[in-house]
Amino acid sequence: MKRMLHRWLTKRVGFHTRLAPVIYPTLKQEQFKKFDVTPYYRQRLVRIPSSETHHATVDNHGNILAYRVRIPLPLVKTLTKSADALPPVPITEGTRGNFMVRHFACWSNYNKNNKPNMSTEYTKTSHRAANNAFLEANTPLFNYLSNDLRFLAPVMYNSFLKLTSENLPPNCRRLAEAWARVAINQGQDDVEGSGTYRDQRDVPYGYNCVVLFGDYVGTDLILWQLGVQYELRPGDAIFFFGSVISHNTTGVVQRQRNSIDLFTHQLTRKWLKRMQKGELKRDG
């Protein structure tokens, strides 16, 4: 722990902060309202260049709304190599572009009991060995990011850890250390102007953590209500409230971008709370 804390404090030396024009309670209150990007186009977004120095966007209540860090190169190389080794899957077409996406997840269904289970993309028999190899290879990366989360938001970190194998149905587990789910996106070449997005099914007071990798050139993540766009180079990671902040990326200038997104499903948390209250039974 002392070594991890020393690493964290060393990386934070000289880190920069910016005050957001909105507070978290407002973002939460407006989570399910239709988002109109038009007023924000009239304002000049503040662009935060990629840097080895940490950067935080905070509200005036002290909530960290977004936090960008750099990942050690060996972890990025392992992520790239292990993702390239995954079996190909069909390209998904959507508002955020056309690319390969996989969801390795402990998630909850949408029926009445919201019982958690493992995603079929993860459990698919023909891909299971390769999927597990990817997760095992990137365990050091997931641990690294989870330790950052521990220092950034200890209450959030501890709440994520409540989804234990003992509390979940048999054969269910978190797949990305603190986070229950990891989405793997490959071959993203989206154009600027693709639709804004909020991950409304994720935990509201819970960070998405997105890590960029590949040999692409040029892309920014726009966080509209915060009035910022973060330049994200390969090896950058950003923590942000993806369920309440409308976001999208600018277009890739050259080649294709890859990313992973670590997150936790809100319904899984709700299921656990209902089970602990005795409203549901934990069964096989």
N, C-alpha and C positions, 0 to 999 in steps of 0.2 A: 504494500500500500504506500509506504514512504517513497519508493521508487516511482510509482505511478503519479503520486502527488507532485514530486519534484519535476517529472517530465511535463505535467500539466502547467505548473507555475512557470517553468522555463519558457514554454511555448507562448504563454500569455504576456510575457514581457513586452511592453510597448503596444499591446493590442488596442485597436480602435473601436470606438462606439459611436453610434448615431441614434438620435432620439426620433422615434417614429411619430407621425402625426395622429396616431390612433392608439387606443389602449385595448388590451386583450378582452376585457368584458364587452366592449362594443363589437369586436370581431365575433365573439361567441354569440352575442345576441342576434347578429345579422347572418349567422352561419347558413340558414336555409332560405334567406331572401335572394331573389334574383339579383345577380351582380351586373351592374351596368358600367362598362369600362370607359364610356365616353367622357365623363368628367375628368378622369385621370389622364386622358390623352392631352388635355389642355394644360396639364402641369408638366414640368420638366422632371423626369425621373433622375434620381441621383445614382450614377453608376459607380459601383465599388470594384476596382480592378482586383484581379487575382493576386494573391500575395502569400508569402510565408507567414505573415503576421495575421493573427486571429482578428476577426471583425464581428462585432455584435450590433444588431439593431434592437433597441429596447424601448419600452413605453415608460411613461413617467410614473408608473406604479412599481417599476423595477422588474417587470416581466421581460425576459429575453425572448423576443419574437422570432429572431433568426440569428444563427451563429455559424460563421464559416471558418473551416480549418483546412490544413494540408495534411495529407496522409503520407506516411513514410513510403518511399519508392518501392522497397521490397514487397510490401503488402499490395501495392497497385499492380506490380508485375505478376504476382500470384493470382490476383483477381482476373487480370486479362487472360493469362494462360488457362486458368480453370474454366472461364466462361467460353473461351474458344473451343474447349474440349467437349462442351455440352452437345448432345444430339440436336440437329436442327428441328425447328417447329414451324408450322405455318405462320406466315406474316399476318399480323392483326392490323386491320384498317380502322382508324378512328379519328377523333378530333385532334388528337395529339400526334398524328402522323401515322405512317405505315412502317411497322418494324416487328421483329420477333419479340414476344414478351412471354415470360414464364412466371407463374406465381407458386412459389414454394411456401406453404402456409399452414398454420393452425388457425382456422377461421370458423365462424359460426354460420349455420344456414339461416334462412329467412322465415322458417316456419315458427310456430308458436313457442316452442321451447328453446330455440336458438342453440341447440346442442353443438359444441365444437367438434370438428373433425379435421382431418388432414386433406389438403387439396388434391384433387385427382391428378393435377399436373405434376405434383411431387410423387405421388404413390404409383404412377403408371409403371407397370411391371417392366416394360422394355427399356425404360429410362432410369429406373430406380437406382441402379449402381452408379451411373454417371451423376445423377442428382446428389446422391450422398457424398460422392467424391468432391463435388463442387462445394458443398457445405463444410466438409471436413477441411478442405484446403483453405477455406476462408474463415475458419474459426478464429485465428489470430486477429484478422481484421475486425470481425464482429466483437471480439473482446476489447480491442483498442477503442472502437467507437462507443461501446457500452461504458467503458471507463470514463470517456469524455462526458457521456451523458450523466454519469454518477456525480461528476464535479459540477456540471452545468446546472442540473436540476435533480438533486438527490431525492426529493419527494416523488417526482415523476418516475425516476429510476426504480425506487422501491415499489411503486404501484405496478410497474410492468412485471417485476419479479414475482408478484403474487400468482401469476399464471404458471404454477408449478406442475410437474407431472403428477404429483399427489392430488392436486386439486382438479386436474383435467380428466376427461374420460380416458380409458385405456388407449394406448398407442398415440395419444396426442402430446405434443410438446412444442415449446418455443423453438424456432429454427435459426434465429439470428441473435443468440445470447439474450439481451434484454428484450428484443423485439420478437413478436410471434411470427412475422411474415417477412419475406424478401421477394420483391419483384425484380426480375432480371430483364433489362431492356437492351436489345442489340440492333444495330443498324438504323439508328434514328437519324433521319435527314430532314426533319420537319421544317416547314417554311415559317417565317415570322408572320404572326397574325393568326396562327392556329388558336382555337378557342381556349379561353381561360378555364381554369379547372379548380374545384375544391374537392378534396378527398373526404366527402361528408360522412362516409361510413367508418372512418378511422376515429380513434380516441380524440375528442376535441382538445383536451389539455394533455397532448402527447405529441412529441416531435416525430415527424418523418425525418429520416436521415438519408440523404441522397449522395451517392458517391459517383463521380464521373471517371470514365476510363476510355482508352482507345487512342487513336492517332489523329483525331479530328482537330480542326482549327476553328475557333470562333463560336462561342455560344454564351448567352447570358440567361439567368433565371430572373424573371420579373415577378416581384411580389407587390401587387398593385396597391393594396391599401397602405402598405408601408412606404410607398413612393420610392422604391429602390429597385435596381437591377444589379445582380451580382454576376460578374464575369466568372465563369467556371471553366477552368482548364483541367485536363486530365490529372487526376490526383487530388482534386478539390473535393471536399465534403461539406454539406450544409445541413444544419438542423433547423427546422422551421415547422410552424403549426399548419401543416398542409390541409387540415380539415376545415379551417376557418379563414385562411388567407387565399384569395384568388391568385392563381399563378399560371404562368406558361413560360416557354423558352423562346428565345430568338432563334432564327435559322442557323444551321451549321454552315460555315463559310466553305470549308473543304472537308471532304471525306465524310465519315459517319461517326456519330457519337454513340457511346454505350454508357449505361448507368445501372446501378442497383438502387432500389428504394426500400428502406427498412421501415416497417410500421406495424401497428397493432389494431385489430378490428374492434370497434366499439361494442358490437353485439357479444363478443367473447367475454369482455369485461362485465357486461350486464348479466350474462349467463352465470358467471361466477358469483356475483352479488346475490342473485336470486337463489342460487344453490346454498350459499352460506346462510341465507335467511330461512331456509327450509321450504322454499316454494317449489323446488325441483329436487329430484333424486339423481345422484350420480350413479349411472348404470353403465353397463358395457354395451 
